[in-house]
Amino acid sequence: MNIKKHIPNILTLLNLFCGCIAIVFISKLRFDIAFYFVCLGIFFDFFDGFFARKFGVAGPLGVQLDSLADMVTSGVAPGYVMYQMLSFDGSFMQITNDLSFFQVSFLGFIITLGACYRLANFNIDTRQSDSFIGLPTPANALFIMSLPLVIAQCHFLTLSELLNMKWVLLTITLLSAYVMNAEIPLFSLKIKNFSFQKYKLQIGFLVLSIVLIATLQYLAIPLIIMTYVLLSVANNMLSKK
């Protein structure tokens, strides 16, 4: 029995397992624990592909498993978080029982629909072998999963109030689904050899990310994701010139 060929799929299933646990904690409003399980799932998601290539066992089964696992960890989980946030009645920790608000809160699952479409499209899009077109679902999941933690951490009352407004959350939801599927080429974060001149954008972005995480903690997560998209757009414009 060749154990090596099963390691990538086991890691993929661990990603799925982490996503399931995250959903349980989201239902209990423990967004902090859910965030860490999604992070752990994304960790497994990264290394399943790494080991599949390293052991030369990449195949169609692994591709399908990967998308199905990501659908839960990076699709259902962030959609459920947005559903919960849209269910809050003006206060971050008070959930309304008004049916009309629950109807609005269902729109949070637009994120899940956007993630599903992206994952299906990614499997048939041969242009995304080394870089991405549109925001990857794990990055989008981190952005959404961090929002309730930013509210809890944030000392800026204005930002906290904004993230409690339903129209702001609905705008984030629609933008999230759009950016995942938009025809926006994002620069690759893979650094194959250390060449500052060749990879100065990637190196600069990674250094900035480390500084932001060290200084801003949870608030750094959405800022890093937004910076990644904006830098990619700027880089694309400069490349065309």
N, C-alpha and C positions, 0 to 999 in steps of 0.2 A: 504493500500500500504506500503510495507516494503522498506523504504528509504535506509536502511543500505546495502541491497544487490546490490544497484545501485552505491554506492559510489566508489568502486574499478574501475568499468567500466568507470565512469565519469572521474576519475583521469587518466585512460589510454587514454581516448579521449583527455584530456588536454595535455598529452604527445604528441599525434599526432598533435594537434593544434600548439603546440610550434615548432614542427619540420617543419610544413608548413610555419610558420612565419620566421623561420631561413632560409629556402630556398629562400624566397623572399629577405631577406637582403643579402644573399650570391650573388644573381643576381645583387645587387647594390654595391657589393664589400665592404659591411659593415660587415667585418668578426668579429668585436668586438661584435656587437649586436647579430649576428647569434650565436656566441659562448655562450652568456648568455642565449639565448632562448633554445639552446641545453642542457645547464646545467639545466635549469628549467624543460625541458622535462624529463631529467634523474631523477630529483627530484620526479616528478610525477610518473615516472616508478617504483621507489623504493617503494613509499608509496601505489601504487595500490595493489601490492602483500602483503604488510604489513597488510593493512586493509582487504583484502580478507581472509587472515588467521585469523586475529583477530575476524572478524564477522562470520567466518565459512561459507563463501559464494563462496569459490574458485570453479571454474567449467571449463568445456571445452570452453565455450564462452569467458571467461576472458583470457584463455591461447591464443586463436586465436587472440583476440583483441590486446593483449600485443605484440605479434610478429609482427602484421601488423603495429602497432604504432611505434615500434622500427625500423621497416624496413625504415620508413621515417626519423625519428629523428636521428637514429644511423647508417643508411645505405645510404640513398639517400643524406642527408645533407653533411656528410664527403666526399662522392664520388664527389659531386658537388664542394666542396672546393678544392679538389685535381685537378679537371678539371680546375678550375679557375687559380690555381697556375701554372699548366702546360701550361696555355695559356699566361703567362707573358713572354714578350720578353726581357729577360736579366735583366730587371728592375722590381721591385716588383709592381709598380703601372702603368706599361705600357703594354697594351695588344696588341699582334700582330694581324694583319689581314691576315697573311700568312696562306693559307689553310693547308699546310703541318704541321704547328705547331698545328693547331686545330685538325688534325687527331691524332697526338700524345697525345693531351690533353684528348681525349676520353678515353684513357687508365686509367685515374683517376677513372673511374667508376668501375674498377676492385675491388675497395674497396667495392662498393655497392654489387657487385656479391658475394664477400666473406662474407659480412654481411648477405645476403639473405640465403646462404647455411648454415651458422652457425645457424641462427635463426630456420630454418626448422629442422636441425639436433638436436638442443637443445630440441625441443618439443618432440622428440622421444627417447632421450638419458636419461635413468633412472639413470645414474651414477652421474648426475650433480644436485642432490637435495640440498646438503649442500655446495659443492665447485664446482669449474669450471674446465673444461678440454678445454684448449684454451682460448684466451683472450675474455672476454665478449664484445659484440658490443658497449655498452655505454662507456666502458673504451677506446676502440679503437677510438670511435668517438671523445672523449675528446682529445686524442693524435693528431688526424688529424686536428681537429678544432683549436687547439692551435698553429699550425705551422705558419700561417700568422701573428699571434699576436707576436710570438717569433721573427720573422723577423723584425717587426715594433719596438719591444722593445729592441732587442739585440744590445749591444754596441760592441760586438765582430764581427768585420768585416768578419773574416774568416767563422764563422758560418752562418752569413747572406748570404754570397756569396754561400756557399754550398747549402743552402736551396733554392737558386734561380737557381741551376743547374738542368736541366731536368733529367739527369741520376740519380741524387741523389733522386729526387722526385719519379721517376719510381721505384727505388729500395725500397723506403719507401712504395710505393703502393703495390708492390708484397709481401714484408715482412708483411705488415698489413693484407692482405688477407690470407697469410699462417698462421700467429700466431693465428688468430681467429679460425682457423680450425685444428690446429696442436694438436696432442695427447700429450699435455703438461699439466699435472695436476697443477693447481694453488691453493695455500693455501687459505683457507677460511678466510674472514675478519670478520666473525661473532664471537663475543665474548659473550658467553652465561653466563659466570660468571667470576668475576674478580679473576683470578689466574695467577700471573705473570709467574710462572714456566710453566704452561700449554700453555699460550698465549703470551710468550715473543716475538716470531717472529711477531705476529700481532701487539702487543703493540709497539714494536720497530719500525715497519714499519709506523704505524700511527703517532708516534712522529716525525720520520724523515720527513714524508710528510708535517706535519704542519710547521716544521722548513724551509723546502724548499719553501713552498708557501709564508711564511712570508719574506723570503730573496730574492727569485728569481722571484716571481710573475708568469707570464705566462710561463717562461722557466721551472718552476717547474713541470708543467703538463706532458710534455713528459718524463722528468727525473723520475717522480714518476711511470709512467706506465712501463717504461723500467726496473726500479728497481724492481717492482712487479714481472715481468716475470723472471728476472735474479735470484732474491731471491728464487722464486718457483723452478726453475731449480736446483739451488744449494741445496735447502732443499730436493728435490727429490733424488739427488745423495747421500746426507748424510744419508737419511732414508734407502736407499738400502744397504749402508755399515753397 
